[in-house]
Amino acid sequence: MQEAEVLAILRDAFVHVAQHISELKKYAESTPIKELNPSGDCKDALGVTMTKPTSWLQLTPLKRVASAYDIEYIGVQLRATPDSPLFALPAVMCVFLHELGHVITPIEGERDCPTAKWNDNLHPPNFYTNLGEILRVAHKDGILHLGTLAAGAFSPRFLRRFDNLSTDDLQNFAKVSCPKYDPLSMSEVEATQLRVTVKYTNGNKPQQKLVLLK
C-alpha cells in the first residue's frame, strides 16, 4: 500500500462517517488530509488537526469556547521515520478518527485569573463524547472494527486510555482491524470489486479518491 492509497482511504472514511454525523459533512470533501513529516515540526504528534478559531464566546472570566473556526488541514503520521515502512492501516485509522473528533469539538480556553494568558484545552469533556460517536459509526460499518473491545470502547474513560496507546501498541493490537479496506476481510460480493486510487485535478489542486470498479 502506498501513501496516496492510505490518504484516499482516510478521505473515504471521512466522507462515510460524515454521512452519519452531520457536523462533519461540511468538512468531509474539502478539508486537506496530508502526511506529516516524521522529522518535521510535528514529529512528536501522531496526528494534528490545524484549527483556526475566528471568534470566541467568553463563558466566564476564566473560560471561553471557540464559537466559529476553520479547519485548515488534518495531518497524520504514516511512518516512524522517512525511510521506515508505513504504519499498519488500523494504527493510522485510530489516529485519523481521533482527529475527526477535533474537527467537531470547539477548542476551549482556560486561564487561572482574568488577567492571565489563555491556554487552549484541546480535549474538553465533550471531545470524548464526540469521539465515541465517531467510533460507533466506524465500528458498525467496518472502517475501524474494535473486536471484543467494542463492548466498553465508547465510554470517555476507555477512550482516554485508548488515546494513550502508541503506534507500536496499535500495530500489535490484533483485535483492531479495518475490514472495509482489507481485501482479506471482504465478502464474496465485495471480492468481485477492485479498489483503486484515482488521481485527478480539481481546478489547479491535485486530489485523490478511492473508487470501486465492479
Protein Blocks (a to p, Z undefined) as FASTA:
>chain_A
ZZklmmmmmmmmmmmmmmmmmklmmmmmmmccddddfklmklmpcbdcddddfbdcdfbf
kbccdfbdcdfbdcddfbfbfkbccddfklmmmmmmmmmmmmmmccddddfbfkbccddd
fbbfklmmmmmmmmmmmmmnomacgkjmlmmmmgfklmmmmmmpcfklmmmmmkbccfkl
mmklpcfklmmpccddddddehjaccddddddZZ
